[in-house]
Amino acid sequence: MFNRKKISMLTDLYELTMAYVYFKTNENGRAVFNFYIRPTEKRNFFIFAGLYELIKNILEMKFYDEDIEYLKSLNKFSDDFLDYLKKFRFSGNLFAVDEGSIVFPNEPLVQIEAPLVEAQIIETFLINSLQLPILIATKSARCYTVANNKILVDFSLRRTQGFDAGLKVAYSSYIAGFNGTSNILAGELYKIPVFGTMAHSFILAYGDEEKAFKEFAKLYPNDTVFLVDTFNTVEGIKRAVKVIKELGLNKLKGIRIDSGDLVELSKIGREILDMEGFKDSIIFVSGGLNEYKIEKLLREGAKIDGFGVGTELGVSADLPYLDCVYKLAEYRGKPIAKFSKNKTTFPYKKQIYRVYRDGYIHQDTVSHFDEKLEGEPLVKQFIKDGKLVGDIPSISKIRDFTLSQIETLPPNLKDLNNYHKFLPTFTPKIIKTIEELKKKYLS
Amino acid sequence: MFNRKKISMLTDLYELTMAYVYFKTNENGRAVFNFYIRPTEKRNFFIFAGLYELIKNILEMKFYDEDIEYLKSLNKFSDDFLDYLKKFRFSGNLFAVDEGSIVFPNEPLVQIEAPLVEAQIIETFLINSLQLPILIATKSARCYTVANNKILVDFSLRRTQGFDAGLKVAYSSYIAGFNGTSNILAGELYKIPVFGTMAHSFILAYGDEEKAFKEFAKLYPNDTVFLVDTFNTVEGIKRAVKVIKELGLNKLKGIRIDSGDLVELSKIGREILDMEGFKDSIIFVSGGLNEYKIEKLLREGAKIDGFGVGTELGVSADLPYLDCVYKLAEYRGKPIAKFSKNKTTFPYKKQIYRVYRDGYIHQDTVSHFDEKLEGEPLVKQFIKDGKLVGDIPSISKIRDFTLSQIETLPPNLKDLNNYHKFLPTFTPKIIKTIEELKKKYLS
């Protein structure tokens, strides 16, 4: 847990040893680095996220006195370099696509244009800042595309990989179609709706399901979702109805089922609730869910109004990391690329042009930043000479934008079960430069 | 990123709605909750970690004014409850096994004994605090058991799931046998050795491998590990040697190979280095490593002195989450258990007794806390009435303890490729209580 803005130190030692050598040898020309995702067959598309938190951190990053003291104690840096770090503020430019955009592998999602030392120092935390939000927004969008407008709630906080992950998951799932989170800190910090009523321990503490339900409903008369599966689910549903009636309440917000055959139990639950006059009561389910299970439950006719999605969302269990990288693309005005087996990096500061057909994404083309092509340019400038350009939109605006982006996904890319390869093409100018650099380096 | 100790709010809304009902109905007796891991075939053992950070956070947790304001804005809590939260400090007891212990599924790793409201409120962040450290310490120990005392360095920061995860990974890998981390914030905060020299972008920025090596070696004459695979690895190794000789340095710390056939290349590298008189220079490798690949490389005769392990360690890629839970075990002096398909919770406040044979763990038995059995009792008290009992050991002491624990692992449990089931037995007293509770609840 951080008590101050320690982002500058959240980096690999080698970023600083390289920066030190650049500094001492005056090798500090204008560099362009390029953040992108390498292709994976596990996802047909990605939702870009994490940009705005990254921007805030870049604008605020600095080294504190005790950081300088610590770095001095390593005996790896001279005093003039430590003085430089003491005054360090990011002075470069940041170009990126909008938060919430549909994006694809190999596309330049964030580009840093800055003196080499600065561009190098921010590498580690830049990648870290983006990876998890992209993973989670993408997995959330996969849930959203199959959930047919049912309620989706992030239940993952206890199983996220650390505290910061808990916040990033709540934020990223919300902008990509979830309706809220159980995480109250995320509710406080990001103004995300929060959800939650009771756990099994609540029933067990009272020892008696009926008493537990009653005490809860008395204090939350219009706002109780009864957890009905502690002992016997069908009995639990009947008991929820009984309690509401006995208390003379006219509203039963809903029930939650956390185990068992959710198709069967939700159908029985719906029947009981309807029969007892609670047609508006919702049936909410949870327990080991993911996008595949949501799709299957709805396909099999489960009578479910909402899903609490926990662990598998919170760690992106089927794809817990992205092969995402931050590569030098241009230095002192010259294009740079690196070649190793099956992996190429892409030279130049770049633009992405998107062409739609019938409202759906049809093709993305990656060009040199100054080339003009048909289509919508996706890359915009967010930081200029170390200062924010324009405003950071509100979370509800970001969410609206993300949902409008999801509308542009061609149906085949929404397929959860099959990989449909969609990659941008690169302009002849870029391709030609790659070939020339290959010749030069590998000859 | 947190600017203050926001741990109290890092929880699920339902913890607070339940706490509210307990508070208003005076249902606040002494409760015992029990944190444990459910069995998985993916791990033969676990290293327990995360305890000391958890303890610090429990001791410091409080609700701040703006948290109370936010909670008030939800219209779910009365003023007297919000006043209670405002004054909230944890007043209970915490029992646990030592940080760094070898542990097994179903064992009570942490037990909270406190008034029900307090024990409930800390659930979410308690689970979150422990899950990732256990996952990472365990995966690190698996690397350590096959690495044959080679150097192991955590390179995962850029791909951990968020900032806090980066710190937890550096800490947990270090106590479980790693030699250090690339993460300088972890170095500063935890006093962990830090490692790192140069990346491919460094070579590409200078455009010329020889010039890049030279500039680096001039500034770090005795401390350079040259990254040799940017263009052609064998040429790179020869160039590293040439640069050191041309600069008249008598020491080449080492080389790093980040791609290609690491068995072949490390053999060639060793040959070149030995031939040129650099028998002490180390060969360090990185790039998509995990415990399986380390084991395989060494088995195939790779001449490797150290491994940089990144992404797959940092997210525990083959097991990115634990089925770990926090269950009510006792309330107002009465044992509690819950039963659902294949899942039972374990009643009572408990002790674990460990019996060794020939220096290896032979059997663990879980008993009621007051039962006296043969063997070493593993559960100790760390917090009493809200106050720390005893001292928190230094990180080097914790690491020594963990490594001594790994020595007690029976050889079959170190097997990476096959599951060997090792679970504790429960005493007749606990078994009998489970049977009685089952009868009572499920009748």
Interface residues (C-beta under 8 A of the other chain):
Chain A: M1 F2 N3 R4 K5 K6 I7 M9 L10 T11 D12 L13 Y14 E15 L16 T17 M18 Y20 V21 Y22 K24 T25 E27 A31 F33 E53 N57 E66 D67 Y70 L71 L74 K76 L116 Q120 E123 T124 F125 I127 N128 Q131 L132 L135 F155 L157 R158 R159 T160 Q161 G162 F163 D164 A165 G166 L167 K168 S182 N183 I184 L185 G187 E188 V194 F195 G196 T197 M198 A199 H200 S201 F202 L204 A205 Y206 G207 E215 F216 L219 Y220 D223 D229 T230 F231 S259 G260 T311 E312 G314 V315 S316 A317 P320 Y321 L322 C324 K327 L328 Y331 I336 K338 S340 K341 Y441 L442
Chain B: M1 F2 N3 R4 K5 K6 I7 M9 L10 T11 D12 L13 Y14 E15 L16 T17 M18 Y20 V21 Y22 K24 T25 E27 A31 F33 N57 E66 D67 Y70 L71 L74 K76 L116 Q120 E123 T124 F125 I127 N128 Q131 L132 L135 F155 L157 R158 R159 T160 Q161 G162 F163 D164 A165 G166 L167 K168 S182 N183 I184 L185 G187 E188 V194 F195 G196 T197 M198 A199 H200 S201 F202 L204 A205 Y206 G207 E215 F216 L219 Y220 D223 D229 T230 F231 N232 S259 G260 T311 E312 G314 V315 S316 A317 P320 Y321 L322 C324 K327 L328 Y331 I336 K338 S340 K341 Y441 L442
